[in-house]
Amino acid sequence: MFFLHDGPILKFALSISCMRSYPEMDQWIVFLSRKNVVNFTLENWNGERHKLHSRFFSLQKLTNLKLRRCIINPPADFSGFKCLRSLELYRITIADDALESLISSCPLLKKLKLYGFNYVDRLNIQAPQLKKLYFFGSVPKKLPITLKNLSSIELFDLPFDDLDVVSCTLLLMQSSRKLHDLNIKADSNSSADMESVVRFLIEENCSFYLRKLLYVKLTYFSGVTPEMEFIKFILVKSPLLQMMIVEPNEDDPFYIESRVTKDLIRFPRASKTAEIIYNTAEITSRVG
């Protein structure tokens, strides 16, 4: 029935447990290459990774692409997906230079999600329209991405007691020269690594400035020392900061409101107009 369809196929989605069950996948891709597909999803959850047929790269109408456990080997004459706006790659096998070329040749790309790229040494992303980046992989010694046009960063469940995560977060912020919005949902616990995180944040205090940062929101804030040092870092390094919103996690046993508000008042600020808004379940207050 699939091959008997006459007319365009705008959306194709296939999620399977094992690609071996679908040996005709290559034939489907050849067929789809003539159907003006704009939304393509192929999720291979188990077994060997599937190498995409060369005709896949002729899907020039694509605006949304999602691939899982596939092998991507673009042909030499591949010039990119010129209409692509959203690209999600999960545990994909692809050479570093091919990945860079793939991303850079999608001039309209606004959303990029990379999951399971544990062996990327360095990734230079040239995507002038990029608005959202999700990167899941091992934490490197140096940031594997360069983002000259990223203006907004949103991080979920960030453990401020994890040195690797905090250091990678600062590297991401440092590489985002046009960053003006920062939104972080914290997930901190009392741990032995807190001291090393605090020491790192203090030592990093002279490294760089967030010269374009305007708005910061920190939620599920517990008031533990690494979180407080992070706020201090932001305030000192953001000369144009207009507003910082702090929403505490009042159920956290380490949260002490009186100490937190007292510290926030005395923290120095590079921006003379920076306003700190402290939201609790019962009251919203402006600090300092």
N, C-alpha and C positions, 0 to 999 in steps of 0.2 A: 504493500500500500504506500509505503514511504516514497518509493521511486516513481509511483504513478501520479504523484501530486503535480498538478500543473499550476504554475504561477509562483510568485515569490514566497519565500519562507523567511519571515523577519526574525524569528526567535527559535534557537535550537538549544536544548538543555538535556544533558545525559549524565546521570550520576549512578555509577555501578560499582560493585564490589571487586570485580576482576575484569580487566580488559580482554583477557583471553576468551571470555564469553561472547565477545563481539568482534570476530575477525573481519567483519564487513565494515568496520569503522572507516577505513581508508576510502572505500567506495562511497560511503555517506558524505565524507568531506569533499570528494570530487563532485558529487551531485550538488552539495550545498554551495560550492563555489560558483554555481550558475544561478543561485536563487536570491542574491542580494541580502544575505543575512546581516542583521545589525546587532543582534545580541546572541553571543555564543558562549555556552558553558559546557565544559567537559571535565567531570570529576571521576578520577580513577583512584579508588580508595585503597586497594591492596594489589599485591602481585607486582609484576614487572612494570616499569614505567613505559608508557606508550610513546613511540616516536611519531610526531605529527607528519602527515603526508605533505609533500611539497606544495600541493594545491591549496593547503590551508592558508598559505601566505598570500593567496590571491583574493581573500575575503576583504576587499577594499572598502566595503560599506560598514564595517564593524564600528560600533560606538561603545559597546560593552563586551569585555572579554574576561572570562574566568577559567583558569586551567589548574588542574591538580594532578600531580604525579605524571607529568608528561616530559618528553624530551623535545626540546626546541632547537632546531638547527636550521636557521634561515638560509635560503639560497643566496648566492653571491649577488644576484640582481634584485634582491628584496629592498624596497625603498621605504618600508614602514606602513603603518596603518594610519592614513592621513585623517580619518574621521574619528579615531578612537578617543574616548573621553574617560573611560574607566578600565583599569587593567589590574587584575588580581591573579597572582601566581603563587601556588602552594606547592612546595617541595618539587620544584622544577629542576631538571637537569639542563643547564645552558652555560656556555662559556662566558666568562666575565665580560669580555669585549662584545660578545653578541648581545648580552643583556643590556649593556650601555647603549649599543646601537639601536636595539629594539625600542627602548624608552625614548631615546633622543629623536627617533624618526616618527614619533607620534606628537605632532605639534599642538594638538588640541587637548592633550591629556590633562585631566583635572584631579583624578584620584588614582593613587598607586598603592597597591598592597603587596608586600613581599613577605612570604612566610617560609621559614625553614631554610634560609640561605646562610648556612653556618660556615661556608668556606669562601665567602667573598672577601678578598683582601681589601679592595678599595673599589668603590662604585661612584663614578661621577655622573650625576643626574642632570641632564640638560632638558628641562621641561618648563618652559616659561609660563605656562598656564596652570601649573600644578598647585592645587589648593590643599589636598589632603594626602599625607604619606603615612603608611603603616608598615613598620619594619619589624619582623619577628625573627630573631636568630641569636647566635652567640654574641656576647659583648666583646668588642675588639679593643685592642690597645689604642688604636687610632680610629676615628670615626670613618666608616666605610662609605660615606656619602657626602657630597658637597651640594648644598642647597642655597643658591644665591637669591632665589625669589620666593622662598617659603615665608609666609607672613603670619601663619597661625599654627600653633602646636597644641594638641590636646592629648594628655596622657592619663591612662586609667590605672588605678590600683598600684601606684608607684610606691615601692617600699623605701622610705628614706633611711632605713637602717641597713640597706644593701649598697655597699661601696661601688660595686660594678655598675649597678643601675644608675646611681646618682652621678657617677663620673660620666657615663654615656649620655645622660640627660643634659649635663652641662656642655658636652661636646656638640650635641645636637643644637642646643641654643646658640652656641658660639658660631656654628657654621651657617646659621640662619640670619644673615645680616639685615634682612628686612622684617624680622620678627616684630609684630606689634601686639599680638594676642597670645597669652599663655594661660592654659586651663589645665589644672592638675587635680586629680582625685587621689588623695594620699591613702596609703595602706601601711602604716608603720607599727612596729611592735618593739618592745624592749628587748634588745639583744646585745651580745658582747661586741658587735661590730659598730655600735653607735659611735664609740670614741674615734675610730678610724675615719668614719664619715665626717664627723665634726672637724677633725684635723685636716682632712682633705679640703673641705669647704673654706676653712680659714686660709689655707695655703693658696687656694685658687683665687683668693680675693683680689689679687693684682693682675690676673691673667687677661681679662677682656671686659668690654663694656657692652651693654645691651642698648645701643644708641637709638633704636627705633621703638623700643617696647613701650606700649601705652597702657595696656590693661592686663591684669593678672587676677585669676580666680583660683583659690586653693580650697578644696572641699575635703571633708572627712579629716580635718586637721586635729591632731591630738596634742600638740604643744610640746612634743618631745624635742630634745636638744637639736638633732639634725634638721628638723623642720624649721625651728626657730633660726638656725644659722642660714638655712636656705632663704628664708624671708629676708634676713639681714643682707645677704648677698644681693638679692634682687633689688632691694631698696637703694643700696650703695651704688649699684652698677647700672641704674636706669635713669638717666638724666631727664628723660621726657615722660616718665611715668605719670599717668593721670589718676588711675584708680587701682587699688588692690582690694579684692573682696576675700575675706577669710570666713569660712563656715566650719565650725568645730564639730568634731565627733564627740558629743557630750556623753556617750555611753562608754567611751574609752576610759579604763581605770587610771591611765596616766595623765588624763586631761585635768588641768587645774586652771580655771578661768581667770582668777585674780592675778596669778603669776603671768599668764600669757598676755593679758591686756597691759599690765605694767611694763613688760618687756617691749611690746609693740610701740608703746608711747615713746620710749627712750631710744629706739633704733634710729640711727642717722639716715638721712635720705638725700640722694643726689638731686632729686626733683623738688623744687620748692612748692610745687602745686600738687604733689602726690597726696591722695586721700586714701586712708585705710578704712574700709567698712567691715565691721565685725558683726556677722550675723549669727544669732543663736535661735533656738526654738521659740524663745519668748520675746526677744528684743533685737533690734538692729541699732548698732551704735557706731559713731564715727570716732576713730582713735587718733588723737593728735591733731 
